[in-house]
Amino acid sequence: METKRPLCSPPSEREQLFIHLYKKAFPVVCKYISKRGGNMEQAKDVFQEALLLYYEKVVVGRTEIASNETAYLVGISKHLWFQLCTKEKGTCELGHHDLAAIEDEKLSDNKLLALLETSGKKCMDMLKAFYYDKLNMVQVAENFGYNSERSATVQKYKCLENIRNTVNQKQLQYEDFLA
Amino acid sequence: MRTSLLETKRIEEHILHVSSPGEQLLFQAQLILDPALDEKAMAQQKAYSLIRSYGRKKLQEEIALVHAQLFQSPQHTPFKERILSLFQKK
């Protein structure tokens, strides 16, 4: 049984966790994918997506897993590899119109994200820490240099309001464009 | 907290389902009666989705850096060679 890892929020702790997981599980995943005709690039993509899902579900989501972390990561990777093979064989059930709509939405989201990253990086980092990494407001206040949990909370809502306003403005522009 | 921030907080409690069932019902009625509030709620929902995308993007960058470190740093050469040997054609 492997030891239970603590919640790791600072990037330096995450780096150590990812190195540890890479060394334990990546060779197993590579062996599996190589035996099935896959290449190193595919193994890398599959494993990195598995690490992301592991982080969201187990580290941040605090979901208890029945197996150890290596077995869990290998299991997700096998599933993702199967999905990749199915996709490459062209058995995707979505029609061309659905795919085009998804692509359009993705494109406008990426543009919006790029804008928010440049115009409000500090806000995005703070909101990410709270909503994605699930730090509590005391940790957010410490990490982002606020005197109290209360002032960090006020700032969090200000940031959220700014992003909401940007979303609204941009949506109006897209509507004007489409009209 | 100023009024507009309190409204943002209320919208959040509704979207993240942290308010009571009674408050949820009341808020839903307000959304129907007030199109401007409904518009704000939709934009705020989109904001959470963008924050998640941002979080994922940053995490992907961190993971890519770890990969580069493991495959470029001399300290990890045995690991790199072990992986590369798995893809060598016999």
Interface residues (C-beta under 8 A of the other chain):
Chain A: P11 R14 E15 F18 I19 Y22 K23 F26 P27 C30 K31 S34 N39 M40 A43 K44 Q48 L51 L52 Y55 D109 L112 L113 L116 E117 M124 L127 K128 Y131 Y132 D133 V154 Y157 K158 L160 E161 I163 R164 N165 V167 N168 Q171
Chain B: M1 S4 L5 T8 K9 E12 E39 K40 A43 Q44 K46 A47 Y48 S49 L50 I51 R52 S53 Y54 G55 R56 K57 K58 L59 Q60 E62 I63 A64 L65 V66 H67 Q69 L70 F79 R82 I83 L84 L86 F87
